[in-house]
Amino acid sequence: MSPLADAVEVVETHAEAESLPLAPLLVLEPLRRYFDAASLGSGQLAWQRIGEGQANLTYLIRRGDESFVLRRGPRPPYPPSAHDMVREARIQRLVSQFGVPVPEIVSVCDDASVLGVPFYVMRFLEGEVITDDIPPALDAPEERRRTALAAVDALVDLHAIDVAAGEISAIGRPEGYLERQVRRFSAIWDQATERSVPEVQELGGWLAANLPETQRHSVVHGDFRLGNLMFERSAPARVAAILDWEMATLGDPLADLGYLTATYAVPGSSATPIELTSVTRSPGYPTRDELVARYAERTGLDVSGLAWYQALALWKAAIFCEAIYTRWRNGERPGDTFAPTLEAGIPAMLADAKQFVDLA
């Protein structure tokens, strides 16, 4: 067991934080001062960790009768381009101007003296995030189907944004997106791993040698799955917000469809560490093919080569998870129960990725 296994999550003052071997995740006294200066409620802070995030962290903050959600990155160190909360907040504000449902961002803090890392604060939004349980209002067979199709429709609407001009055009470089993804994640693997997993290089080489031609450019969410959507609490199923925009950029929209369908649980498919919405194995939820058909019908895009994007999705997820696994092994994620599952989980994800493109 790591000597850092008893890391403290929340302290009152910076003085307390400085005495700890690992930085805490919340420091309440400077955070209260920040909330006061931003006119975000009044009184003492009550906090609660929420969400399923394995990298960035989300807290419900209550002050009197007001509720907020604070989102911050993990404990440093991490690559300078990773966990950019300021950029993530900016992208959400931009897409909201096009009618994309996102939580209202009320404040962004780039001053690391408050919590040690940048963070942003959102207005608390009532709704349901579907993971292991189906909300009663969305549990009828027709609502199960409507829920998954509503997710596809939300993705279609996101991909319909015109990214050729305006401020939205500056959030990424769409040309060469797929090639950069393969190159970038290959480099991340070399930095993240301390073990040999030959399937990473094998699949990465195949992806690089078989790059598809991008049909058009769009906003790419980068982590679009049912577990990153909030639904309204009443039927019929409606998406209230799309969450977790850290990976968002401009690129090939089929990358999002590939990720959504590759991580979508269906009867008979193997469970992986990123299967975070297992309920879609239940009767009533549409198949992967039905999701793809809905997307193709609404966008007019050719989805015949989607298997490449599905393999890319699981390959990238395996590499991202390897960084989590390595940090846990090095004592940087004390108390983590997810990371130990990745020893076997990452090879399992890679095996599934290879099956999509008949490399198994």
N, C-alpha and C positions, 0 to 999 in steps of 0.2 A: 504493500500500500504506500502511496506517495506520502511524504511528510506534509504535503500541502492539501491533504484530503479534507481537512477541517477548515477550509477557506471560509471567511466571513463574507456573506453576501451584501449586507447593509450595515452601515455604521452611522453615527450621528455627526461626527466632525472629521475634518481633514487630519487633525492630530491623531485620532484613533486609526485612520486609514494608514498613516505613515508608519505605524508600529506593526503592521501586518506583513507577512511574507508575500501575500498576493493582494493586489488592489481590490477593494470591494466594488460592487457593481452600482450601488447607490450610496451617496453621502448626503444625508438628509438636511443638514443645516445650510450648506450652500445651495442645495436644490430648492429649499424654501425661499431663500433670498431671490433666486432666479424667478421662481413662480410669482413672487410678490412684484418684482420689477416688470414682469410681463403681464401683470393683472390677471393671473390665472388662479382665481379663487382666493380664499383666505383661511388662515388657521393652520392647524397641524396637518402633516401629510400622513395618510394611511396608504400603504403600498401592498401590491400582490403581484407576483409573477404570473403572467398569463401567456397563452399561445404555446405552440409546439416547436418554435424555432430552435435549431441546433447551432446556429451561428450568431445571428443578431438576437437581441433580447428585448422583450416587451413587458412593460409593467403597467398595471392599472393603478392610477394615482387618484385618491379621493381627498378633497378638501371641502369640509362642510357638506353642502348639498351638490357640489359640482364634481364631475368625474372626467378624468383625462387619461390618455394612453401615452406613455413615454417609450420611445424606441431608441436603443443604443446598440453599438457594436459590442463584440466580446472583449475580454481583457486583452490588451496588447501583450506581446508584439504580433503584428500581422502585416502583410504587404501594404504599402502606402495606398494602392488603388482599391483595396478591399474595404468593405464595410463603410462606405462613404455615405454617411447619414445626410449630409447637406445636399448631395446630389440626388439621393433618393427622394428627399422631400421636394426638391425642385421639380423632378419629373412628375410627381403626383400632382403638384399644382398645375403643371402644364397640361397634362391629359385631362384634368378636371374641366378645363376650359372647352374641351370638345365633348363634354357630357359623359365622360367615363366616370363611373361611380367609384369614388375613393373617400376615405375619411377626411374631414376638414382638418387641415394642419394649422395650428394656431400659433406655433412658435418654433423657431429653429435656432439651436445654440451651437456655434462653432468654437466656443471658448472652452478649451480643455481644462481650464482651472476649476470648472464646476464639478464635473464627474470624472475627469481624466481623459474623456473622449467626447467628440461631438455627439449630439443627440437631437431629436425633435419631439414635439408634443402634439398630439392630435386630440380633437374632441372625441369623447367616448361615443361609440355608435352601438345602438342596440341591434342585435341580430344573432344569427346562428352560424357557427362554423361547423361543418359536418366532417366528422372523423370516424370514431368508432360507434357512434350512436346516431340514429335517425331522429330528428325532432318530430314530436307527435303530429304537428300540423303538416309535415312533409312526408308522412309515412305511408299514405295511401299509394297503391301501385301507380296511379296516374301522376301523382306528385313526385314519386321517385324518378319517373321518366322525365317529367318536366324539369326537375332539378338539374339533371345532367345536360339536357338540351339547352337550358338557360345558361349554363356555363359556356357551352359552345357559342351561343348567340352573343354573350358578353365578349368572347374572344374575337368573333367576327367584327363586332362594333369597334373594338380597339384597333384591329388591323385596318379598318376603313379610314382611319385618320390620315389626312394628307400630310406627308412628312417632307414634301419637296421644298417648302418655304416656311418662313417664320421662325420663332424661337425653338419650336419643336424640332426643326431640322438640324439643330446644333447639339443634340444630345448623343449623337454617335455618327460613325461613318459606315453607311450601309454597304458600300461597295467592298467586296472582299470579306464580308462578315463571316461566312462559313469557313473559309480558309484560315482566318485569324482565330476562330474558335478552336479549331483543331490544333493549330500551332501553339496558342496560348495555354490550352489545357495540357498539352504534352509537356510544356515547360513547367507548369504548376506541379505535375506529377513528380518530375525530377526534384523539385524543391520540397515536396510535401512528404515523400515516402522514405521509410527506413527499411523497407523489405522488398523482396523481388516478387512481382506479379507480372509474368510475361504477357498475359492477355492484354494488358494496357497498351504495350507497344504494338502488339499484333493488330488489335482493333484500330488503334490510332493510325497505323500505317495504311490499313484498308480504307479508313474514312478519308485520309488525305489523297489517296489514289483514285477515289471514286466520288469526288465532289460533284453534287448536282448543280444545275444551272438555276440561279434564283430567278423566279418569275416576276416578282415585284418587291418593292421595299415597304416596310411598315415599322411601327413601334413593335418591338419584341419585349414582352414582359420578362421572359427568362426563367420563370418559376411558376408557370401558369398551371394550376391543378385545383381540384375541388377544395382541398384543404387550405388554399390561399384565397378563398372566396367567402364572403359573409352574405348569408341569405336573410331576407326578411322573415319574421317569425310567424307569419300567417300565409296560408295558401291563397292564390296559386304561387308556386315557387318563383321568386324574383331575386336577382343578385342585388344586394344593397351596397356592396363595396368589393373591389379587388384589392388585396393586401400584398405586402412584401415586394417592393419594387427595386430591391438592391441591384438585381441583375439586368434591369431594363436598359435598352439601347435601341438603335435602329439596325434593321437587318432583314433576314428572310423570315416571313411570317410562319412558314411551315415548321420552323424550329419550335415554335410554341405549340403547334398542333401535335408535333412529334412527342414533345414532353408530356402534354396532357394525356395522350393516349397510351404512351409507354408506361406511365405511372398510374394508370387507371386500372383498378382491381376488377378482374372478371373471373367468373367461375373457371377453375382449372388452371389458372395462372399461379406461378410461384410467388410467395410473399417476399418482398425485399425490404431493406431498411428504410427506403423512401416511400413505401406503401403506407401513407398516412391517412388514407380514407378507405378503410377496408369494407365499409358498408356497401359499396357498389357491387360487391359480389352477390348481394341479395336479389331475389326476384323483383322484377319491375324496372330495374335500371337498364338502360340501353347498352348494347354491346359497343366495343371499340369501333367496329365497322359502321355502326349507326351514327356514332359521333362524327366519324370522318365524312360520311355521306352528307350529314347536315352541314358541315363546314364547307364542303365542296359545292353543294347546291347554292349556298348563300354567297360564296365568294367567286365562284367560277374558276378557281385554281385547279390545276392538274395535281392530284394527290397520288398518282400511281407510283411515285418514287418515295412515298412517306417512310418506308422501312429504314432508309438511310438516316432520316431525322430521328426516328425512334431509337436507333442504335446510338446515334450521337448523344441523345438525351441521357441514356443510362450510362454511357461511357463518361460523360462529363460529371454526372452525379457520383459515380464511383470515385473519380479523382477528387472531387470536392469533399467527399466523405473521408477519403484517405487523410486529408489535412486534419480533419477532426480527430480521427483515430490516432494520428501521430502526436497531436497535442495532448491527448489524453494519456498516451503512453509516457509522455515526458512530464506528466504531472501538472499540466496547464489547464485541465478541465476536471478539477476535483469533484467527486460525488456524481459524476456523469454516469447514467445508466444506459444511455444510447450508444456511446462510443465503443464499449466492449463488444457489442453485437457486430461491429464492422469488421472484426478479424475474419469472420467467415462471410459476412454480409456483402462485402465489396466483391470478392470473387463470384458470389452468386449473381450480383447485378451485372457483372461483365459477361457471365454465361448467358443471361437473358438477352443482353445487348447483341451478342453474337447470333442468337437464334433468330432475331429479327431479320438478319441479312444472310442467314444460312451459312454462317462460319463455324457453327458448333461442331 
